[in-house]
Amino acid sequence: MIDLRSDTVTRPSNEMLEAMLSAKVGDDVYAEDPTSNDLQEFVASLFGKEAALFVPSGTMSNQICLNLLTKPGEEIIADADAHIFYYENGGPARLSGVQVYPLKSEKGEIPLENIKEAIRQNIYYFPRTAVIAIENTHNRHGGTIISLDYIKQVYEIAKENNISMHLDGARLWNAHVMTKIPLSEYAKYFDTISVCFSKGLGAPIGSMLISNRSNIERAWKIRKTYGGGMRQVGLLAAAAKFAIVNNLHKLVDDNKKAIAFSLLVNKSDLFKIDDSKVETNIVMIDKNANISMNLLINKLKEKGLLISALNENRMRAVFHLDVSFHDASEAANILVQSAKELIEQ
Ligand SMILES: Cc1ncc(COP(=O)(O)O)c(C=O)c1O
């Protein structure tokens, strides 16, 4: 089965499992897990920040960050397709008592004028704008890379208005390997950063929240409150460290697989991929043919290909460690062939 539903479906390699088995562990709720402590220091230094905290998921990491940066009744400006708005169960409202002000964008970069317009004036009936959140790479826009230049401009606007900056960098690794911009350069413009090890890097579980020391001290308490205090978590931290050291550079190949797939699919007029947006490992495929999405997805599954349907017209394919170059071209063939067969039926 070729599984392109997400880059979260990878399984740990034997080498990663060996690294996990040999990890030194302790009780992390007592801050005594040496492998987790080491990973936190290592990642904080990669990003040029003071401290970091290992958490179970990207969602928890984002939500702790938003809790750190806001007070109840405040507001967060985010892209209307941002993970924090779209896929986190209203977490900002439930966990922090804040609302998200969602703004539309083409590829995750909300026009600066629209951000300025959305920032609340200081009038007693307006919520205070506390945070501007950026997602890089942007999942629902198709793995698009948010440019450093854009980030700097948003940062200036935030600074002028005393607003904090949050980065949902679940896939910042992918942006970093493609642009070669150091992680620490991206990090300069954000108060809090969340990155995931469980996506393209191929670790089974885990994310990291990165910030200054006083935020991380507060984050320990919030993580415990959300039920994210873990015990002998060094087993997972070892997998995350292994993933950074051994798999980070391989993310370039995931982009090459995504491009190879897109070129093949675009040869058929049954589908349309905007190849100018295939910047990392995610491909958005629009269906031109008048066939039911449900039938298509089922047919693909019968032929050994799993792809996510985002709506009746759009599918998402994500390339990762457990998909080879051969799988990528095979997936394109299966997709086009299945659509042809459904039309002929
Ligand atoms: C951009 C982005 N942020 C956050 C998350 C949440 O990560 P998790 O599934 O670990 O909660 C995801 C998951 O796909 C994501 O794509």
The ligand as a Gaussian input file, in Angstrom:
#p B3LYP/6-31G(d) Opt

LIG

0 1
 C        0.607000      22.682000      10.532000
 C        0.269000      21.724000      11.622000
 N        0.284000      22.149000      12.891000
 C       -0.005000      21.336000      13.917000
 C       -0.332000      20.024000      13.706000
 C       -0.714000      19.176000      14.878000
 O        0.152000      18.145000      15.124000
 P       -0.344000      16.858000      15.952000
 O       -1.051000      15.997000      14.979000
 O        0.931000      16.284000      16.457000
 O       -1.239000      17.349000      17.040000
 C       -0.372000      19.521000      12.399000
 C       -0.733000      18.113000      12.151000
 O       -0.869000      17.662000      11.058000
 C       -0.073000      20.398000      11.330000
 O       -0.116000      19.991000      10.060000

